[in-house]
Amino acid sequence: GCALLEVGGLLCYSTCSLSPLEDEAVVASLLRAARGALELVDASGQLPELPRAPGLRKWQVIDDAMRRVPSLASLSSEPLTVRRRFRAGMFPPKGGDGAPPLERCMRFLPHLADTGAFFVALLRKTAPLPLGRRGQRHGQEALPLSKQRAAAQLAAGHSLRPLPTEAPAAEARAAEARAAEARAA
């Protein structure tokens, strides 16, 4: 969704969950990946009559045995099958000047207003998103390798020719096109 926003556009991330792994952890990961291209908007002044709690800045990550996992590094002695269930983005961001202002998120708690539970974060795009590992903007699909190769050939001024592995299929398509042309004539 953020890749589709224009700079200055707003995106509302909302869940009906109160799990910080689905709420604040997702927002913090998104802000980290955006590297300053997104900001968390303080919308606490909107609908002041609707009671809410601020977003969490700290939470606990629990494993399948209901034990607290203090950090990703604390799992280093665990088997790979256990470690692969955890990601760095699941843990609260470190405090300090660079920490995202997660208190700007809003938690609507059932006991405060006789409602269901909701989490809401309002994000504003302040700049184009940074390029990802494959050179595309976050949220954009990478071109399949064959299309990347074709784009590079065209950019270099070469004509497109089927690759050896694509040749039989290309020949079959050409034969079908000739047969269809002959039938139409």
N, C-alpha and C positions, 0 to 999 in steps of 0.2 A: 503494500500500500504506500509506503513512504517514497518509493521510486516514482510513483505516479503523481505525487503531489507537486504542485508548482512551488517555487520558493515563496515563502510567506503563507502557504496553505496550512490548514490545521487537520490533524488526524486524531480521532478519539479512539483510544484503545480501551476496551471494556470487556470484563468477564463477569460471569455470575458466580465466580469462585472467590474464596478468600484465602487461597493458598498463595503465599508469597512467591513460590516457585513459578506459578502461572501469572503472577501479577507484577510485583516490583522487580523480580529477577529478570523477567522478560523486558521490562522497560529499561532497566539498567544495562542489559546486554545490547539493546537497540541503540541506546545513547552512546555506548562505548564504540559500537561498530560504525556509527555515523560520524564519529570524530569531530563533533562540533557542528555538524550540519542540521542537527535537530536539537530543540530545547524543550524542556518540560515547562508547560505554561501553568502559572498559579491561577486556578479557576475557583479558588475557595470563596471568592466574593459572589459567585453565581449562585442563585437560589439559596440565599442565606438561611431561609426558614427550614431547609431540609437538613436535618442533623447528619453529621458524618464524622469520621475520624481521619487523620492524616495518614499518608502512606508510611509504611514501615521502612526504617533505615537498617534494621538488623532483624535477622530471623535465623532459625536453626534448620539445618539439613539433617534428615533422619534416614538411616538405611533400612533395609527390609526387616531387620531384627529390632527395629525401634531404638537403635543406638544413635546418639548424636555424632555427626561427622563434622569436626571442626573446620576442615579445609580439604581441598583436593590432595594436597601433599600428604595429609595424614593417611591416605589410602595406599601409599606406595608399597606397603608390604602385603596388601590384599591381592588375591588372584585377579587376573585380567577380567574374568567374567563379572567380578564385583566392580572393579575400577571403571569399566566401560559404561556403567549405568550413570556415572556422575560426570558433570561438565563444570568448568570453571565458572560459567555464568549462573550456576545454581546458588552460589554462595554470595552473601552480601558484599557489596563493594567496600574496599578499604575506606576509612574515613579520611578527612583532610580536605584541602582546597579543591582537589579534582573530583571529589565524590559527587555523584548526581544528587540533585535536591529531591529525593524520593518523597519527602514529606508533602510535596505539591500534588502527589497522587491523592485520590480520594477513595475512602472505604466507607461504603454505606452499609451499616450493620443492622441486621433485622431488629434487634432489641431497642435501637434508638428511635425508630420511626415506624414500627409495625410494618416493615417492608421485607422483601427478599434481600439477599446479600448481593452487593455489586461492588466491583472495583472499576474505577475510571481514571484514566490518565489522558491529558490533553497535550499533544505534541505539536510544535510548530517547526516547519522546515525553514531553516535560516540560510541555507546554501545548498548547492548541488551535493548529492551524496558522493563520498570518496569512491575511488575505484576499488574493486575487490581483487582477489588473488588472480583471477583470470582476465583482468583488464576490463570487466564490465562493472557497471554501477551496481551496488547492492540491490537485490530485488529483480534484476534483469536476468533473463535467461542467457546462458552462454551458447554461442552457435555450436552445432555439432562440428566435429573435426573436419568432415568433408566440406561443410559450408565455409569454415574458416580458411581451408585450403583454397577453395574457389574464390573467395574474396581476395585472398593474397595474390592469386594468379591474375585476377582482373586488375588489381591495383598496380601490379608490375607490368601491365600491358600485354599479358599473354592471353591467348584464346583459351577457352575452357575445353578440355578434352577429358573424357572419362578415365578414371584411374583403372589400372589393370583389373582390380577386383570388381569394378563397376561395369566393365566392358560388356560382359554377356547380357546384363540387364539392359544396358543402353541399346545394344543391338536388337534385343527383343522388342523394346519400346519403339525403336525406329521401324522395325518390320511391321509392327501393329499399326503404326501411323500410315505407312505406305499402303497396307491392305485396306484401311479405312478410307484412304484417299481414293483408291481404285474403286471401291464399292460406291462411293459418292459420285464418281464420274460417269 
